[in-house]
Amino acid sequence: MRRVGTRHRSGGIVVFAAAGESGPPRVAFVAGRSVGNAVRRNRVKRRLREAIRRVSVPAGFDYVVVATATAVDAPFDEMVTWARIALAEGD
């Protein structure tokens, strides 16, 4: 993904995008240990899943959404804005 795709950073998230198969987009969520313990990592991934759900994601691409430490305490509306900006840059 890193070699063939593009990277877009917005606020506390980084989105890697690469052309994939036609059909619905595939999205993976990653929160490294720098984000915090397992509870914090899982919480930020759940919030990112919902933020991406609220944004229209272009079909035919594969995405990896990486949370950074600043995403843990960010308000949910801000996460939705970050996702919207990062995915718009990928178009």
Biopython code that builds the backbone (N, CA, C, O; Angstrom):
import numpy as np
from Bio.PDB.StructureBuilder import StructureBuilder

atoms = [
    (1, "MET", "N", (0.828, -1.189, 0.000)),
    (1, "MET", "CA", (0.000, 0.000, 0.000)),
    (1, "MET", "C", (0.873, 1.254, 0.000)),
    (1, "MET", "O", (0.604, 2.197, -0.745)),
    (2, "ARG", "N", (1.909, 1.270, 0.825)),
    (2, "ARG", "CA", (2.761, 2.455, 0.896)),
    (2, "ARG", "C", (3.517, 2.696, -0.399)),
    (2, "ARG", "O", (3.758, 3.847, -0.764)),
    (3, "ARG", "N", (3.889, 1.654, -1.090)),
    (3, "ARG", "CA", (4.687, 1.814, -2.300)),
    (3, "ARG", "C", (3.862, 2.220, -3.506)),
    (3, "ARG", "O", (4.327, 2.996, -4.340)),
    (4, "VAL", "N", (2.653, 1.711, -3.610)),
    (4, "VAL", "CA", (1.862, 1.971, -4.814)),
    (4, "VAL", "C", (0.805, 3.045, -4.609)),
    (4, "VAL", "O", (0.262, 3.555, -5.589)),
    (5, "GLY", "N", (0.499, 3.401, -3.383)),
    (5, "GLY", "CA", (-0.587, 4.330, -3.116)),
    (5, "GLY", "C", (-0.095, 5.733, -2.809)),
    (5, "GLY", "O", (1.086, 6.054, -2.943)),
    (6, "THR", "N", (-1.044, 6.551, -2.394)),
    (6, "THR", "CA", (-0.733, 7.919, -2.005)),
    (6, "THR", "C", (-1.056, 8.094, -0.528)),
    (6, "THR", "O", (-1.859, 7.355, 0.042)),
    (7, "ARG", "N", (-0.416, 9.085, 0.079)),
    (7, "ARG", "CA", (-0.616, 9.349, 1.499)),
    (7, "ARG", "C", (-1.180, 10.752, 1.665)),
    (7, "ARG", "O", (-0.702, 11.706, 1.052)),
    (8, "HIS", "N", (-2.204, 10.861, 2.505)),
    (8, "HIS", "CA", (-2.822, 12.154, 2.779)),
    (8, "HIS", "C", (-2.989, 12.287, 4.284)),
    (8, "HIS", "O", (-3.570, 11.424, 4.942)),
    (9, "ARG", "N", (-2.468, 13.382, 4.813)),
    (9, "ARG", "CA", (-2.532, 13.612, 6.257)),
    (9, "ARG", "C", (-3.493, 14.762, 6.531)),
    (9, "ARG", "O", (-3.473, 15.784, 5.845)),
    (10, "SER", "N", (-4.319, 14.580, 7.528)),
    (10, "SER", "CA", (-5.233, 15.635, 7.940)),
    (10, "SER", "C", (-5.438, 15.519, 9.445)),
    (10, "SER", "O", (-6.003, 14.538, 9.929)),
    (11, "GLY", "N", (-4.983, 16.510, 10.170)),
    (11, "GLY", "CA", (-5.145, 16.496, 11.621)),
    (11, "GLY", "C", (-4.477, 15.292, 12.251)),
    (11, "GLY", "O", (-3.270, 15.095, 12.109)),
    (12, "GLY", "N", (-5.261, 14.489, 12.944)),
    (12, "GLY", "CA", (-4.728, 13.343, 13.661)),
    (12, "GLY", "C", (-4.833, 12.026, 12.930)),
    (12, "GLY", "O", (-4.688, 10.969, 13.543)),
    (13, "ILE", "N", (-5.087, 12.063, 11.614)),
    (13, "ILE", "CA", (-5.156, 10.810, 10.861)),
    (13, "ILE", "C", (-4.307, 10.898, 9.604)),
    (13, "ILE", "O", (-4.070, 11.979, 9.066)),
    (14, "VAL", "N", (-3.858, 9.746, 9.154)),
    (14, "VAL", "CA", (-3.149, 9.611, 7.888)),
    (14, "VAL", "C", (-3.912, 8.573, 7.083)),
    (14, "VAL", "O", (-4.228, 7.496, 7.587)),
    (15, "VAL", "N", (-4.210, 8.900, 5.823)),
    (15, "VAL", "CA", (-4.953, 7.984, 4.964)),
    (15, "VAL", "C", (-4.061, 7.580, 3.803)),
    (15, "VAL", "O", (-3.589, 8.429, 3.047)),
    (16, "PHE", "N", (-3.834, 6.282, 3.664)),
    (16, "PHE", "CA", (-3.141, 5.730, 2.510)),
    (16, "PHE", "C", (-4.209, 5.212, 1.559)),
    (16, "PHE", "O", (-5.113, 4.488, 1.976)),
    (17, "ALA", "N", (-4.111, 5.579, 0.275)),
    (17, "ALA", "CA", (-5.106, 5.150, -0.708)),
    (17, "ALA", "C", (-4.391, 4.537, -1.901)),
    (17, "ALA", "O", (-3.354, 5.033, -2.341)),
    (18, "ALA", "N", (-4.955, 3.458, -2.416)),
    (18, "ALA", "CA", (-4.414, 2.795, -3.603)),
    (18, "ALA", "C", (-5.577, 2.275, -4.424)),
    (18, "ALA", "O", (-6.608, 1.872, -3.883)),
    (19, "ALA", "N", (-5.399, 2.287, -5.733)),
    (19, "ALA", "CA", (-6.438, 1.759, -6.611)),
    (19, "ALA", "C", (-6.625, 0.283, -6.315)),
    (19, "ALA", "O", (-5.659, -0.466, -6.172)),
    (20, "GLY", "N", (-7.871, -0.119, -6.227)),
    (20, "GLY", "CA", (-8.183, -1.511, -5.913)),
    (20, "GLY", "C", (-9.132, -2.077, -6.935)),
    (20, "GLY", "O", (-9.246, -1.573, -8.052)),
    (21, "GLU", "N", (-9.807, -3.125, -6.541)),
    (21, "GLU", "CA", (-10.781, -3.748, -7.420)),
    (21, "GLU", "C", (-12.016, -2.869, -7.517)),
    (21, "GLU", "O", (-12.305, -2.077, -6.620)),
    (22, "SER", "N", (-12.745, -3.020, -8.629)),
    (22, "SER", "CA", (-13.991, -2.274, -8.741)),
    (22, "SER", "C", (-14.971, -2.821, -7.710)),
    (22, "SER", "O", (-14.895, -3.988, -7.324)),
    (23, "GLY", "N", (-15.859, -1.998, -7.284)),
    (23, "GLY", "CA", (-16.801, -2.403, -6.251)),
    (23, "GLY", "C", (-16.684, -1.493, -5.058)),
    (23, "GLY", "O", (-16.103, -0.412, -5.148)),
    (24, "PRO", "N", (-17.229, -1.919, -3.946)),
    (24, "PRO", "CA", (-17.204, -1.051, -2.764)),
    (24, "PRO", "C", (-15.774, -0.850, -2.256)),
    (24, "PRO", "O", (-14.922, -1.722, -2.423)),
    (25, "PRO", "N", (-15.522, 0.299, -1.640)),
    (25, "PRO", "CA", (-14.177, 0.547, -1.118)),
    (25, "PRO", "C", (-13.878, -0.361, 0.071)),
    (25, "PRO", "O", (-14.775, -0.739, 0.826)),
    (26, "ARG", "N", (-12.607, -0.701, 0.220)),
    (26, "ARG", "CA", (-12.174, -1.479, 1.380)),
    (26, "ARG", "C", (-11.358, -0.551, 2.273)),
    (26, "ARG", "O", (-10.476, 0.167, 1.800)),
    (27, "VAL", "N", (-11.659, -0.574, 3.555)),
    (27, "VAL", "CA", (-11.006, 0.335, 4.496)),
    (27, "VAL", "C", (-10.481, -0.463, 5.683)),
    (27, "VAL", "O", (-11.202, -1.269, 6.271)),
    (28, "ALA", "N", (-9.213, -0.228, 6.027)),
    (28, "ALA", "CA", (-8.603, -0.842, 7.208)),
    (28, "ALA", "C", (-8.230, 0.278, 8.178)),
    (28, "ALA", "O", (-7.863, 1.376, 7.758)),
    (29, "PHE", "N", (-8.327, -0.002, 9.453)),
    (29, "PHE", "CA", (-8.039, 0.998, 10.482)),
    (29, "PHE", "C", (-6.881, 0.518, 11.344)),
    (29, "PHE", "O", (-6.851, -0.634, 11.775)),
    (30, "VAL", "N", (-5.918, 1.424, 11.593)),
    (30, "VAL", "CA", (-4.719, 1.079, 12.348)),
    (30, "VAL", "C", (-4.506, 2.131, 13.431)),
    (30, "VAL", "O", (-4.612, 3.331, 13.178)),
    (31, "ALA", "N", (-4.211, 1.671, 14.621)),
    (31, "ALA", "CA", (-3.823, 2.556, 15.720)),
    (31, "ALA", "C", (-2.636, 1.895, 16.405)),
    (31, "ALA", "O", (-2.781, 0.863, 17.060)),
    (32, "GLY", "N", (-1.474, 2.489, 16.251)),
    (32, "GLY", "CA", (-0.259, 1.915, 16.812)),
    (32, "GLY", "C", (-0.174, 2.085, 18.314)),
    (32, "GLY", "O", (-1.022, 2.732, 18.928)),
    (33, "ARG", "N", (0.846, 1.505, 18.893)),
    (33, "ARG", "CA", (1.007, 1.544, 20.348)),
    (33, "ARG", "C", (1.293, 2.951, 20.861)),
    (33, "ARG", "O", (1.115, 3.231, 22.046)),
    (34, "SER", "N", (1.734, 3.836, 19.970)),
    (34, "SER", "CA", (1.971, 5.218, 20.399)),
    (34, "SER", "C", (0.667, 5.930, 20.753)),
    (34, "SER", "O", (0.684, 6.952, 21.438)),
    (35, "VAL", "N", (-0.458, 5.392, 20.290)),
    (35, "VAL", "CA", (-1.770, 5.972, 20.594)),
    (35, "VAL", "C", (-2.135, 5.732, 22.055)),
    (35, "VAL", "O", (-2.796, 6.567, 22.672)),
    (36, "GLY", "N", (-1.720, 4.624, 22.601)),
    (36, "GLY", "CA", (-2.025, 4.321, 24.001)),
    (36, "GLY", "C", (-2.229, 2.840, 24.203)),
    (36, "GLY", "O", (-1.818, 2.023, 23.379)),
    (37, "ASN", "N", (-2.873, 2.496, 25.318)),
    (37, "ASN", "CA", (-3.106, 1.082, 25.608)),
    (37, "ASN", "C", (-4.225, 0.536, 24.714)),
    (37, "ASN", "O", (-4.781, 1.271, 23.897)),
    (38, "ALA", "N", (-4.546, -0.721, 24.863)),
    (38, "ALA", "CA", (-5.513, -1.378, 23.976)),
    (38, "ALA", "C", (-6.882, -0.710, 24.023)),
    (38, "ALA", "O", (-7.561, -0.612, 23.000)),
    (39, "VAL", "N", (-7.285, -0.258, 25.185)),
    (39, "VAL", "CA", (-8.592, 0.390, 25.316)),
    (39, "VAL", "C", (-8.638, 1.671, 24.490)),
    (39, "VAL", "O", (-9.609, 1.917, 23.776)),
    (40, "ARG", "N", (-7.597, 2.480, 24.587)),
    (40, "ARG", "CA", (-7.550, 3.742, 23.824)),
    (40, "ARG", "C", (-7.447, 3.475, 22.329)),
    (40, "ARG", "O", (-8.091, 4.158, 21.532)),
    (41, "ARG", "N", (-6.642, 2.483, 21.938)),
    (41, "ARG", "CA", (-6.509, 2.159, 20.507)),
    (41, "ARG", "C", (-7.835, 1.692, 19.936)),
    (41, "ARG", "O", (-8.226, 2.124, 18.852)),
    (42, "ASN", "N", (-8.532, 0.817, 20.647)),
    (42, "ASN", "CA", (-9.823, 0.326, 20.160)),
    (42, "ASN", "C", (-10.857, 1.442, 20.108)),
    (42, "ASN", "O", (-11.658, 1.498, 19.174)),
    (43, "ARG", "N", (-10.852, 2.318, 21.083)),
    (43, "ARG", "CA", (-11.807, 3.424, 21.102)),
    (43, "ARG", "C", (-11.589, 4.351, 19.906)),
    (43, "ARG", "O", (-12.546, 4.748, 19.242)),
    (44, "VAL", "N", (-10.339, 4.692, 19.636)),
    (44, "VAL", "CA", (-10.081, 5.600, 18.515)),
    (44, "VAL", "C", (-10.414, 4.922, 17.184)),
    (44, "VAL", "O", (-10.868, 5.593, 16.257)),
    (45, "LYS", "N", (-10.200, 3.618, 17.070)),
    (45, "LYS", "CA", (-10.572, 2.917, 15.832)),
    (45, "LYS", "C", (-12.080, 2.880, 15.649)),
    (45, "LYS", "O", (-12.566, 3.040, 14.530)),
    (46, "ARG", "N", (-12.829, 2.672, 16.725)),
    (46, "ARG", "CA", (-14.304, 2.702, 16.623)),
    (46, "ARG", "C", (-14.790, 4.074, 16.184)),
    (46, "ARG", "O", (-15.684, 4.180, 15.344)),
    (47, "ARG", "N", (-14.211, 5.112, 16.742)),
    (47, "ARG", "CA", (-14.612, 6.472, 16.379)),
    (47, "ARG", "C", (-14.233, 6.780, 14.933)),
    (47, "ARG", "O", (-14.994, 7.442, 14.227)),
    (48, "LEU", "N", (-13.076, 6.312, 14.485)),
    (48, "LEU", "CA", (-12.676, 6.518, 13.090)),
    (48, "LEU", "C", (-13.593, 5.764, 12.133)),
    (48, "LEU", "O", (-13.940, 6.283, 11.073)),
    (49, "ARG", "N", (-13.989, 4.543, 12.497)),
    (49, "ARG", "CA", (-14.921, 3.784, 11.650)),
    (49, "ARG", "C", (-16.205, 4.567, 11.429)),
    (49, "ARG", "O", (-16.703, 4.652, 10.306)),
    (50, "GLU", "N", (-16.732, 5.133, 12.490)),
    (50, "GLU", "CA", (-17.973, 5.902, 12.372)),
    (50, "GLU", "C", (-17.743, 7.195, 11.595)),
    (50, "GLU", "O", (-18.612, 7.602, 10.824)),
    (51, "ALA", "N", (-16.610, 7.844, 11.775)),
    (51, "ALA", "CA", (-16.311, 9.070, 11.030)),
    (51, "ALA", "C", (-16.227, 8.785, 9.534)),
    (51, "ALA", "O", (-16.739, 9.559, 8.725)),
    (52, "ILE", "N", (-15.587, 7.681, 9.161)),
    (52, "ILE", "CA", (-15.481, 7.317, 7.744)),
    (52, "ILE", "C", (-16.854, 6.946, 7.203)),
    (52, "ILE", "O", (-17.155, 7.238, 6.046)),
    (53, "ARG", "N", (-17.691, 6.311, 8.011)),
    (53, "ARG", "CA", (-19.045, 5.959, 7.589)),
    (53, "ARG", "C", (-19.862, 7.192, 7.211)),
    (53, "ARG", "O", (-20.706, 7.135, 6.317)),
    (54, "ARG", "N", (-19.608, 8.293, 7.891)),
    (54, "ARG", "CA", (-20.370, 9.524, 7.653)),
    (54, "ARG", "C", (-19.860, 10.318, 6.457)),
    (54, "ARG", "O", (-20.483, 11.301, 6.056)),
    (55, "VAL", "N", (-18.743, 9.907, 5.890)),
    (55, "VAL", "CA", (-18.156, 10.593, 4.738)),
    (55, "VAL", "C", (-18.324, 9.690, 3.525)),
    (55, "VAL", "O", (-18.199, 8.470, 3.635)),
    (56, "SER", "N", (-18.606, 10.279, 2.374)),
    (56, "SER", "CA", (-18.725, 9.448, 1.167)),
    (56, "SER", "C", (-17.324, 9.018, 0.731)),
    (56, "SER", "O", (-16.459, 9.852, 0.465)),
    (57, "VAL", "N", (-17.122, 7.717, 0.663)),
    (57, "VAL", "CA", (-15.823, 7.144, 0.317)),
    (57, "VAL", "C", (-15.883, 6.680, -1.136)),
    (57, "VAL", "O", (-16.740, 5.867, -1.480)),
    (58, "PRO", "N", (-14.986, 7.182, -2.001)),
    (58, "PRO", "CA", (-15.011, 6.782, -3.409)),
    (58, "PRO", "C", (-14.788, 5.277, -3.581)),
    (58, "PRO", "O", (-13.949, 4.679, -2.908)),
    (59, "ALA", "N", (-15.547, 4.687, -4.484)),
    (59, "ALA", "CA", (-15.431, 3.249, -4.756)),
    (59, "ALA", "C", (-14.197, 2.978, -5.610)),
    (59, "ALA", "O", (-13.645, 3.883, -6.235)),
    (60, "GLY", "N", (-13.777, 1.719, -5.624)),
    (60, "GLY", "CA", (-12.651, 1.307, -6.453)),
    (60, "GLY", "C", (-11.290, 1.568, -5.841)),
    (60, "GLY", "O", (-10.275, 1.488, -6.532)),
    (61, "PHE", "N", (-11.253, 1.875, -4.572)),
    (61, "PHE", "CA", (-9.986, 2.140, -3.897)),
    (61, "PHE", "C", (-9.895, 1.312, -2.623)),
    (61, "PHE", "O", (-10.907, 0.898, -2.057)),
    (62, "ASP", "N", (-8.674, 1.081, -2.189)),
    (62, "ASP", "CA", (-8.396, 0.465, -0.899)),
    (62, "ASP", "C", (-7.777, 1.548, -0.018)),
    (62, "ASP", "O", (-6.920, 2.307, -0.469)),
    (63, "TYR", "N", (-8.208, 1.613, 1.219)),
    (63, "TYR", "CA", (-7.739, 2.647, 2.136)),
    (63, "TYR", "C", (-7.209, 2.022, 3.417)),
    (63, "TYR", "O", (-7.725, 1.015, 3.902)),
    (64, "VAL", "N", (-6.162, 2.648, 3.952)),
    (64, "VAL", "CA", (-5.684, 2.335, 5.294)),
    (64, "VAL", "C", (-5.716, 3.651, 6.058)),
    (64, "VAL", "O", (-5.043, 4.611, 5.681)),
    (65, "VAL", "N", (-6.493, 3.693, 7.123)),
    (65, "VAL", "CA", (-6.635, 4.895, 7.943)),
    (65, "VAL", "C", (-5.836, 4.675, 9.221)),
    (65, "VAL", "O", (-6.130, 3.766, 9.999)),
    (66, "VAL", "N", (-4.823, 5.514, 9.432)),
    (66, "VAL", "CA", (-3.925, 5.377, 10.576)),
    (66, "VAL", "C", (-4.206, 6.509, 11.562)),
    (66, "VAL", "O", (-4.172, 7.685, 11.198)),
    (67, "ALA", "N", (-4.479, 6.149, 12.796)),
    (67, "ALA", "CA", (-4.723, 7.141, 13.847)),
    (67, "ALA", "C", (-3.402, 7.515, 14.504)),
    (67, "ALA", "O", (-2.544, 6.661, 14.728)),
    (68, "THR", "N", (-3.248, 8.793, 14.807)),
    (68, "THR", "CA", (-2.084, 9.253, 15.555)),
    (68, "THR", "C", (-2.523, 9.572, 16.983)),
    (68, "THR", "O", (-3.710, 9.511, 17.302)),
    (69, "ALA", "N", (-1.571, 9.906, 17.826)),
    (69, "ALA", "CA", (-1.879, 10.159, 19.234)),
    (69, "ALA", "C", (-2.817, 11.351, 19.410)),
    (69, "ALA", "O", (-3.563, 11.396, 20.388)),
    (70, "THR", "N", (-2.800, 12.311, 18.493)),
    (70, "THR", "CA", (-3.679, 13.478, 18.628)),
    (70, "THR", "C", (-5.138, 13.128, 18.361)),
    (70, "THR", "O", (-6.026, 13.894, 18.735)),
    (71, "ALA", "N", (-5.406, 11.999, 17.728)),
    (71, "ALA", "CA", (-6.784, 11.605, 17.427)),
    (71, "ALA", "C", (-7.514, 11.073, 18.654)),
    (71, "ALA", "O", (-8.744, 11.016, 18.657)),
    (72, "VAL", "N", (-6.792, 10.689, 19.681)),
    (72, "VAL", "CA", (-7.416, 10.054, 20.847)),
    (72, "VAL", "C", (-8.385, 10.996, 21.549)),
    (72, "VAL", "O", (-9.511, 10.606, 21.861)),
    (73, "ASP", "N", (-7.968, 12.209, 21.797)),
    (73, "ASP", "CA", (-8.781, 13.147, 22.568)),
    (73, "ASP", "C", (-9.510, 14.163, 21.698)),
    (73, "ASP", "O", (-10.103, 15.107, 22.220)),
    (74, "ALA", "N", (-9.476, 13.984, 20.391)),
    (74, "ALA", "CA", (-10.116, 14.936, 19.484)),
    (74, "ALA", "C", (-11.637, 14.785, 19.522)),
    (74, "ALA", "O", (-12.144, 13.673, 19.667)),
    (75, "PRO", "N", (-12.363, 15.891, 19.394)),
    (75, "PRO", "CA", (-13.821, 15.799, 19.308)),
    (75, "PRO", "C", (-14.233, 15.036, 18.052)),
    (75, "PRO", "O", (-13.540, 15.075, 17.035)),
    (76, "PHE", "N", (-15.358, 14.349, 18.133)),
    (76, "PHE", "CA", (-15.795, 13.512, 17.020)),
    (76, "PHE", "C", (-16.029, 14.327, 15.748)),
    (76, "PHE", "O", (-15.666, 13.880, 14.661)),
    (77, "ASP", "N", (-16.627, 15.509, 15.864)),
    (77, "ASP", "CA", (-16.877, 16.339, 14.682)),
    (77, "ASP", "C", (-15.579, 16.701, 13.972)),
    (77, "ASP", "O", (-15.536, 16.796, 12.745)),
    (78, "GLU", "N", (-14.529, 16.901, 14.748)),
    (78, "GLU", "CA", (-13.224, 17.206, 14.166)),
    (78, "GLU", "C", (-12.679, 15.992, 13.405)),
    (78, "GLU", "O", (-12.065, 16.147, 12.350)),
    (79, "MET", "N", (-12.902, 14.792, 13.934)),
    (79, "MET", "CA", (-12.461, 13.575, 13.248)),
    (79, "MET", "C", (-13.182, 13.415, 11.912)),
    (79, "MET", "O", (-12.576, 13.009, 10.920)),
    (80, "VAL", "N", (-14.470, 13.732, 11.886)),
    (80, "VAL", "CA", (-15.230, 13.652, 10.635)),
    (80, "VAL", "C", (-14.661, 14.642, 9.622)),
    (80, "VAL", "O", (-14.537, 14.319, 8.440)),
    (81, "THR", "N", (-14.317, 15.837, 10.075)),
    (81, "THR", "CA", (-13.726, 16.838, 9.184)),
    (81, "THR", "C", (-12.383, 16.362, 8.657)),
    (81, "THR", "O", (-12.099, 16.515, 7.469)),
    (82, "TRP", "N", (-11.553, 15.787, 9.517)),
    (82, "TRP", "CA", (-10.261, 15.254, 9.077)),
    (82, "TRP", "C", (-10.446, 14.191, 8.011)),
    (82, "TRP", "O", (-9.748, 14.188, 6.997)),
    (83, "ALA", "N", (-11.389, 13.288, 8.241)),
    (83, "ALA", "CA", (-11.639, 12.211, 7.280)),
    (83, "ALA", "C", (-12.112, 12.782, 5.952)),
    (83, "ALA", "O", (-11.661, 12.343, 4.893)),
    (84, "ARG", "N", (-13.010, 13.750, 5.997)),
    (84, "ARG", "CA", (-13.526, 14.363, 4.771)),
    (84, "ARG", "C", (-12.391, 15.015, 3.975)),
    (84, "ARG", "O", (-12.316, 14.858, 2.756)),
    (85, "ILE", "N", (-11.512, 15.743, 4.661)),
    (85, "ILE", "CA", (-10.400, 16.423, 3.990)),
    (85, "ILE", "C", (-9.422, 15.412, 3.407)),
    (85, "ILE", "O", (-9.016, 15.544, 2.253)),
    (86, "ALA", "N", (-9.039, 14.408, 4.186)),
    (86, "ALA", "CA", (-8.054, 13.422, 3.722)),
    (86, "ALA", "C", (-8.577, 12.626, 2.536)),
    (86, "ALA", "O", (-7.826, 12.353, 1.600)),
    (87, "LEU", "N", (-9.851, 12.249, 2.557)),
    (87, "LEU", "CA", (-10.409, 11.487, 1.441)),
    (87, "LEU", "C", (-10.624, 12.367, 0.219)),
    (87, "LEU", "O", (-10.530, 11.878, -0.907)),
    (88, "ALA", "N", (-10.910, 13.651, 0.408)),
    (88, "ALA", "CA", (-11.073, 14.561, -0.727)),
    (88, "ALA", "C", (-9.746, 14.778, -1.440)),
    (88, "ALA", "O", (-9.722, 14.940, -2.660)),
    (89, "GLU", "N", (-8.646, 14.785, -0.700)),
    (89, "GLU", "CA", (-7.325, 14.937, -1.310)),
    (89, "GLU", "C", (-6.968, 13.720, -2.148)),
    (89, "GLU", "O", (-6.191, 13.822, -3.098)),
    (90, "GLY", "N", (-7.525, 12.586, -1.804)),
    (90, "GLY", "CA", (-7.215, 11.352, -2.519)),
    (90, "GLY", "C", (-7.932, 11.212, -3.844)),
    (90, "GLY", "O", (-7.562, 10.361, -4.653)),
    (91, "ASP", "N", (-8.953, 12.027, -4.088)),
    (91, "ASP", "CA", (-9.701, 11.932, -5.353)),
    (91, "ASP", "C", (-8.899, 12.406, -6.528)),
    (91, "ASP", "O", (-9.388, 12.388, -7.658)),
]
sb = StructureBuilder()
sb.init_structure("model")
sb.init_model(0)
sb.init_chain("A")
sb.init_seg("    ")
for serial, (resi, resn, name, xyz) in enumerate(atoms, 1):
    if name == "N":
        sb.init_residue(resn, " ", resi, " ")
    sb.init_atom(name, np.array(xyz, "f"), 0.0, 1.0, " ", f" {name:<3s}", serial, name[0])
structure = sb.get_structure()
